Amino acid sequence: MANIRSILLTLFSFVYLVRSAPSCQLYTIQSGDTCWKIANTFQVTLDQLREWNTFINAECTNLTIGDQLCVSDPNTNGGDPTTTKPTATMTGPYATATVAPPGPVAQGTTPRCGKYYQVQQGDYCQRIVGNSGISMELFKAINPDINADCSNLIPGLYYCVLPTKDWNSSPTTLKTTTSASGYVSPPGPTSIGTTPKCYEWYIVQQGDYCARIQSKYGVTMAQLQYWNPELNNECTNLLTGYAYCVRGDNQTNQRVAVAAVPAQTTGH
């Protein structure tokens, strides 16, 4: 009889602990999952994921398909972290002016940026956005080369972490602050030697080539090179996201008639 009473008390204690234990949002591990991918999906950090699932080792190499993980804080009565869709917003103020990137930027990153971050080995998106006051949605939007699970950050490249409020405005030909002389400040980073004496700028897009820009703005290749001397004769070194002067001082800034050119297939 004593044994039966002891067993019943043990079962009662177990049930009580289970019922009173904090709950959390559970996720079932799928094939191909990594800690980094799961953390990014549920908008939590790797440190949080390890804290809530203490069995995960330091390298996160012991995930087992079918096992369940806590993906929300068990001390906040669970909740579904996926019910609120993240929005493309800053959680702090936007930049009030653009700055030139201090080094090479990721493909397609907006030039309308007031602050860049150079990715280090071992970085992940949650760490970057957490330190930068930017939502994950906006971070991906202003750095469109980042894939869905944010697994392709490139160490050494710069990514925008503080855009201007008009980062997504169009067109790509921008006129910004005008000086007393009538010159317009560049709306984005410029290549080496680009003239500051410019009245109109163009931000190079993916797939652009000089003949297209010449036709669009009615300028010659000689003019483009005069205002943007970094351009080589074959125009194979256009930098996506950079601002190029398309109407500057000297070398006659008068527009000329340039025949329309068909879409180029060689990539120049």
Sine and cosine of phi, psi and omega as CSV:
sin_phi,cos_phi,sin_psi,cos_psi,sin_omega,cos_omega
0.00,0.00,-0.66,0.75,0.01,-1.00
-0.88,0.48,-0.64,0.77,0.02,-1.00
-0.89,0.45,-0.66,0.75,0.00,-1.00
-0.89,0.45,-0.68,0.74,0.01,-1.00
-0.89,0.45,-0.65,0.76,0.00,-1.00
-0.89,0.45,-0.67,0.75,0.01,-1.00
-0.90,0.43,-0.69,0.73,-0.01,-1.00
-0.89,0.46,-0.66,0.75,0.02,-1.00
-0.91,0.42,-0.62,0.78,0.03,-1.00
-0.90,0.44,-0.70,0.72,0.02,-1.00
-0.90,0.44,-0.66,0.75,0.01,-1.00
-0.88,0.48,-0.69,0.73,0.01,-1.00
-0.89,0.45,-0.66,0.75,0.00,-1.00
-0.89,0.46,-0.73,0.68,-0.01,-1.00
-0.88,0.47,-0.66,0.75,-0.01,-1.00
-0.89,0.45,-0.69,0.72,0.00,-1.00
-0.90,0.43,-0.66,0.75,0.01,-1.00
-0.90,0.43,-0.70,0.72,-0.04,-1.00
-0.93,0.37,-0.54,0.84,-0.06,-1.00
-1.00,-0.04,-0.15,0.99,-0.03,-1.00
-0.92,0.38,0.57,-0.82,0.05,-1.00
-0.87,0.50,0.58,-0.82,0.02,-1.00
-0.98,-0.18,0.27,-0.96,0.06,-1.00
-0.50,-0.86,0.26,-0.97,0.08,-1.00
-0.96,0.27,0.81,-0.59,-0.03,-1.00
-0.98,-0.19,0.57,-0.82,0.06,-1.00
-0.76,-0.65,0.73,-0.69,0.02,-1.00
-1.00,-0.01,0.83,-0.56,-0.06,-1.00
-0.90,0.44,0.75,-0.66,0.00,-1.00
-0.95,-0.31,0.25,-0.97,0.07,-1.00
-0.88,0.48,0.73,-0.69,0.03,-1.00
1.00,0.00,-0.08,1.00,0.00,-1.00
-0.94,0.34,0.55,-0.84,0.17,-0.98
-0.75,-0.66,0.32,-0.95,0.04,-1.00
-0.85,0.53,-0.67,0.75,-0.04,-1.00
-0.89,0.46,-0.69,0.72,0.00,-1.00
-0.91,0.42,-0.68,0.73,-0.01,-1.00
-0.91,0.41,-0.70,0.72,0.00,-1.00
-0.87,0.49,-0.66,0.75,0.00,-1.00
-0.92,0.39,-0.66,0.76,-0.02,-1.00
-0.88,0.48,-0.66,0.76,-0.07,-1.00
-0.99,-0.16,0.20,0.98,0.10,-0.99
0.84,0.55,0.70,0.71,0.08,-1.00
-0.80,-0.60,0.21,-0.98,0.01,-1.00
-1.00,-0.02,0.30,-0.95,0.06,-1.00
-0.89,0.45,-0.60,0.80,0.03,-1.00
-0.88,0.47,-0.66,0.75,0.03,-1.00
-0.91,0.42,-0.68,0.73,-0.01,-1.00
-0.87,0.50,-0.67,0.74,0.02,-1.00
-0.94,0.35,-0.60,0.80,0.00,-1.00
-0.90,0.43,-0.63,0.77,-0.03,-1.00
-0.99,0.14,-0.27,0.96,-0.02,-1.00
-0.71,-0.70,0.99,0.15,-0.19,-0.98
-0.93,0.38,-0.20,0.98,0.01,-1.00
-0.97,0.23,-0.28,0.96,-0.03,-1.00
-0.93,0.38,0.78,-0.63,-0.02,-1.00
-0.98,0.17,0.11,-0.99,-0.12,-0.99
-0.88,0.48,-0.59,0.81,-0.03,-1.00
-1.00,0.00,-0.08,1.00,-0.02,-1.00
0.83,0.56,0.75,0.66,-0.02,-1.00
-0.95,-0.32,0.15,0.99,-0.09,-1.00
-0.89,-0.46,0.48,0.88,0.11,-0.99
-0.95,0.30,0.65,-0.76,-0.01,-1.00
-0.86,-0.52,0.81,-0.58,0.01,-1.00
-0.82,0.57,0.75,-0.66,0.00,-1.00
0.99,-0.15,-0.40,0.92,0.07,-1.00
-0.94,0.33,0.35,-0.94,-0.01,-1.00
-0.93,-0.36,0.58,-0.81,0.02,-1.00
-0.87,-0.49,0.52,-0.85,0.21,-0.98
-0.98,0.20,0.81,-0.58,0.01,-1.00
-0.87,-0.50,0.25,0.97,0.15,-0.99
-0.61,-0.79,0.27,-0.96,-0.05,-1.00
-0.91,0.40,0.89,-0.46,-0.01,-1.00
-0.92,0.39,-0.20,0.98,0.01,-1.00
-1.00,-0.03,0.09,1.00,0.01,-1.00
-0.86,-0.50,0.49,0.87,0.04,-1.00
0.86,0.51,0.57,0.82,0.14,-0.99
0.95,0.33,-0.77,-0.64,-0.09,-1.00
0.97,-0.23,0.40,-0.92,-0.03,-1.00
-0.98,-0.18,0.97,-0.26,-0.06,-1.00
-0.94,0.35,-0.13,0.99,-0.03,-1.00
-0.99,-0.12,0.01,1.00,-0.07,-1.00
-0.97,0.24,-0.41,0.91,0.02,-1.00
-0.96,-0.27,0.89,-0.45,-0.03,-1.00
-0.97,0.25,0.78,-0.63,0.02,-1.00
-0.90,0.44,0.53,-0.85,-0.02,-1.00
-0.92,-0.40,0.39,-0.92,-0.03,-1.00
-0.99,0.16,0.97,0.22,-0.04,-1.00
-0.68,-0.73,0.30,-0.95,0.19,-0.98
-1.00,0.03,0.55,-0.83,0.13,-0.99
-1.00,-0.08,-0.03,1.00,0.10,-1.00
-0.74,-0.67,-0.19,-0.98,-0.01,-1.00
-0.94,0.34,0.45,-0.89,0.11,-0.99
-0.98,0.19,0.26,-0.97,0.09,-1.00
-0.95,0.32,0.54,-0.84,0.02,-1.00
-0.99,-0.15,-0.17,0.99,0.02,-1.00
-0.45,-0.89,0.43,-0.90,0.02,-1.00
-1.00,0.04,0.43,-0.90,0.10,-1.00
-0.76,-0.65,0.42,-0.91,0.06,-1.00
-0.97,0.26,0.66,-0.75,0.04,-1.00
-0.90,0.43,0.62,-0.79,-0.03,-1.00
-0.97,0.23,-0.03,1.00,0.00,-1.00
-0.19,-0.98,-0.19,-0.98,-0.02,-1.00
-0.89,0.46,0.68,-0.74,-0.04,-1.00
-0.96,-0.29,0.33,-0.95,0.06,-1.00
-0.91,0.40,0.46,-0.89,-0.02,-1.00
-0.85,0.53,0.79,-0.61,0.11,-0.99
0.99,0.11,-0.08,1.00,0.00,-1.00
-0.86,0.52,0.71,-0.71,-0.05,-1.00
-0.85,0.52,0.67,-0.74,0.09,-1.00
-0.99,0.15,-0.20,0.98,0.03,-1.00
-0.99,0.13,0.96,0.27,-0.17,-0.98
-0.66,-0.75,0.69,-0.73,0.01,-1.00
-0.98,-0.20,-0.15,0.99,0.01,-1.00
-0.37,-0.93,0.69,-0.72,0.01,-1.00
-0.89,-0.46,0.42,-0.91,0.07,-1.00
-0.80,-0.61,0.75,-0.66,0.03,-1.00
-1.00,0.00,0.88,-0.48,-0.04,-1.00
-0.92,0.39,0.72,-0.69,0.03,-1.00
-0.97,-0.25,0.35,-0.94,0.07,-1.00
-0.84,0.54,0.78,-0.63,0.01,-1.00
1.00,-0.04,-0.09,1.00,0.03,-1.00
-0.93,0.38,0.42,-0.91,0.12,-0.99
-0.60,-0.80,0.33,-0.95,-0.17,-0.99
-0.86,0.52,-0.67,0.74,-0.05,-1.00
-0.86,0.51,-0.63,0.78,0.01,-1.00
-0.91,0.42,-0.68,0.73,-0.06,-1.00
-0.92,0.40,-0.75,0.66,-0.04,-1.00
-0.93,0.36,-0.55,0.84,0.02,-1.00
-0.91,0.42,-0.53,0.85,-0.01,-1.00
-1.00,0.01,-0.13,0.99,-0.15,-0.99
-0.91,-0.42,-0.09,1.00,0.01,-1.00
0.92,0.39,0.63,0.77,-0.04,-1.00
-0.73,-0.68,0.57,-0.82,0.03,-1.00
-0.97,0.25,0.42,-0.91,0.04,-1.00
-0.87,0.50,-0.64,0.77,-0.02,-1.00
-0.86,0.50,-0.71,0.70,-0.01,-1.00
-0.94,0.33,-0.63,0.78,0.02,-1.00
-0.84,0.55,-0.69,0.73,0.02,-1.00
-0.95,0.32,-0.56,0.83,-0.03,-1.00
-0.93,0.37,-0.63,0.77,-0.03,-1.00
-1.00,0.07,-0.16,0.99,0.09,-1.00
-0.78,-0.62,0.94,0.34,-0.20,-0.98
-0.92,0.39,-0.12,0.99,0.05,-1.00
-0.96,0.26,-0.26,0.97,0.01,-1.00
-0.95,0.30,0.76,-0.65,-0.04,-1.00
-0.99,0.15,0.03,-1.00,-0.15,-0.99
-0.86,0.52,-0.67,0.74,-0.03,-1.00
-0.99,-0.14,0.20,0.98,0.12,-0.99
0.84,0.55,0.69,0.73,-0.05,-1.00
-0.96,-0.26,0.18,0.98,-0.08,-1.00
-0.83,-0.56,0.49,0.87,0.12,-0.99
-0.88,0.47,0.66,-0.75,-0.06,-1.00
-0.94,-0.35,0.94,-0.35,0.02,-1.00
-0.82,0.57,0.69,-0.72,0.01,-1.00
0.98,-0.17,-0.45,0.89,0.03,-1.00
-1.00,0.10,0.43,-0.90,0.03,-1.00
-0.99,-0.14,0.64,-0.77,0.03,-1.00
-0.83,-0.56,0.61,-0.79,0.02,-1.00
-0.95,0.30,0.73,-0.68,0.06,-1.00
-0.81,-0.58,0.00,1.00,0.01,-1.00
-0.54,-0.84,1.00,0.09,-0.02,-1.00
-0.98,0.18,0.28,-0.96,0.19,-0.98
-0.98,0.19,0.32,-0.95,-0.09,-1.00
-0.90,0.44,-0.43,0.90,-0.03,-1.00
-0.99,-0.14,0.46,0.89,-0.10,-0.99
-0.85,0.53,-0.44,0.90,-0.08,-1.00
-0.96,-0.28,0.24,0.97,-0.01,-1.00
-0.98,0.21,0.28,-0.96,0.02,-1.00
-0.72,-0.70,0.24,-0.97,0.07,1.00
-0.99,0.17,-0.07,-1.00,-0.03,-1.00
-0.99,0.13,-0.21,0.98,0.14,-0.99
-1.00,0.07,0.90,-0.44,-0.13,-0.99
-0.86,-0.51,0.60,-0.80,0.16,-0.99
-0.88,-0.47,0.83,-0.56,-0.04,-1.00
-0.92,-0.39,-0.66,-0.75,-0.07,-1.00
-0.87,0.49,0.76,-0.65,0.00,-1.00
-0.96,-0.27,0.76,-0.65,0.00,-1.00
-0.99,0.13,0.09,-1.00,0.01,-1.00
-0.88,0.48,-0.48,0.88,0.00,-1.00
-0.99,0.17,-0.12,0.99,-0.01,-1.00
0.99,-0.12,-0.12,0.99,0.01,-1.00
-0.94,0.33,0.53,-0.85,-0.02,-1.00
-0.95,-0.32,0.72,-0.69,0.01,-1.00
-0.95,0.32,0.57,-0.83,-0.02,-1.00
-0.90,0.43,0.64,-0.77,-0.02,-1.00
-1.00,0.10,0.08,1.00,-0.02,-1.00
-0.25,-0.97,-0.10,-1.00,0.02,-1.00
-0.90,0.44,0.51,-0.86,0.02,-1.00
-0.85,-0.52,0.40,-0.91,0.02,-1.00
-0.98,0.19,0.21,-0.98,-0.08,-1.00
-0.86,0.51,0.74,-0.67,0.11,-0.99
1.00,0.08,-0.07,1.00,-0.02,-1.00
-0.86,0.51,0.71,-0.71,-0.05,-1.00
-0.90,0.43,0.65,-0.76,0.13,-0.99
-1.00,0.10,-0.19,0.98,-0.03,-1.00
-1.00,0.01,0.96,0.27,-0.14,-0.99
-0.75,-0.67,0.61,-0.79,-0.02,-1.00
-0.97,-0.25,-0.27,0.96,-0.04,-1.00
-0.44,-0.90,0.64,-0.77,-0.07,-1.00
-0.82,-0.57,0.39,-0.92,0.10,-0.99
-0.71,-0.70,0.73,-0.68,0.06,-1.00
-1.00,-0.08,0.86,-0.51,-0.07,-1.00
-0.92,0.39,0.72,-0.69,0.02,-1.00
-0.96,-0.26,0.29,-0.96,0.06,-1.00
-0.83,0.55,0.78,-0.62,0.03,-1.00
1.00,-0.04,-0.07,1.00,0.02,-1.00
-0.94,0.35,0.39,-0.92,0.11,-0.99
-0.51,-0.86,0.31,-0.95,-0.17,-0.99
-0.87,0.50,-0.66,0.75,-0.03,-1.00
-0.86,0.51,-0.60,0.80,0.03,-1.00
-0.91,0.41,-0.69,0.73,-0.01,-1.00
-0.92,0.40,-0.66,0.75,0.04,-1.00
-0.85,0.53,-0.73,0.68,-0.02,-1.00
-0.90,0.43,-0.65,0.76,-0.05,-1.00
-0.91,0.41,-0.62,0.79,-0.10,-0.99
-0.94,-0.34,0.02,1.00,0.06,-1.00
0.90,0.44,0.71,0.71,0.01,-1.00
-0.82,-0.58,0.30,-0.95,0.03,-1.00
-1.00,-0.07,0.24,-0.97,0.05,-1.00
-0.90,0.43,-0.59,0.81,0.02,-1.00
-0.88,0.47,-0.63,0.78,0.03,-1.00
-0.92,0.39,-0.71,0.70,0.02,-1.00
-0.84,0.54,-0.69,0.73,-0.02,-1.00
-0.94,0.33,-0.52,0.86,0.02,-1.00
-0.92,0.40,-0.69,0.73,-0.02,-1.00
-0.99,0.14,-0.41,0.91,-0.04,-1.00
-0.75,-0.66,0.95,0.32,-0.18,-0.98
-0.90,0.44,-0.20,0.98,0.03,-1.00
-0.95,0.32,-0.34,0.94,-0.01,-1.00
-0.91,0.42,0.76,-0.65,0.06,-1.00
-1.00,0.10,0.16,-0.99,-0.10,-1.00
-0.90,0.43,-0.48,0.88,-0.01,-1.00
-1.00,0.04,-0.13,0.99,-0.01,-1.00
0.83,0.55,0.69,0.72,0.01,-1.00
-0.99,-0.17,0.09,1.00,-0.08,-1.00
-0.84,-0.54,0.51,0.86,0.14,-0.99
-0.89,0.46,0.67,-0.74,-0.03,-1.00
-0.97,-0.26,0.91,-0.41,0.02,-1.00
-0.86,0.51,0.74,-0.67,0.01,-1.00
1.00,-0.01,-0.12,0.99,0.01,-1.00
-1.00,-0.05,0.46,-0.89,0.02,-1.00
-1.00,-0.05,0.75,-0.67,0.04,-1.00
-0.87,-0.49,0.68,-0.74,0.02,-1.00
-0.96,0.29,0.76,-0.64,0.00,-1.00
-0.87,-0.50,0.05,1.00,0.14,-0.99
-0.35,-0.94,0.98,-0.18,-0.08,-1.00
-0.83,-0.56,-0.09,-1.00,0.01,-1.00
-0.98,0.21,0.34,-0.94,0.05,-1.00
0.87,0.50,-0.15,-0.99,0.01,-1.00
0.65,0.76,0.53,0.84,-0.06,-1.00
0.69,0.73,0.93,-0.37,-0.03,-1.00
-1.00,0.03,0.18,0.98,0.02,-1.00
-0.95,0.31,0.68,-0.73,0.02,-1.00
-0.93,0.36,0.55,-0.84,0.04,-1.00
-0.85,-0.53,0.35,-0.94,0.02,-1.00
-0.98,0.17,0.87,-0.49,0.02,-1.00
-0.84,-0.54,0.79,-0.62,-0.04,-1.00
-0.88,0.47,0.60,-0.80,0.06,-1.00
-0.89,0.46,0.60,-0.80,-0.03,-1.00
-0.91,-0.41,0.58,-0.82,0.05,-1.00
-0.95,0.30,0.24,-0.97,0.05,-1.00
-0.85,0.52,0.70,-0.71,-0.05,-1.00
-1.00,0.00,0.65,-0.76,-0.05,-1.00
-0.94,-0.35,-0.14,0.99,-0.07,-1.00
-1.00,0.01,-0.18,0.98,0.03,-1.00
1.00,-0.01,-0.07,1.00,0.05,-1.00
-1.00,0.04,0.00,0.00,0.00,0.00
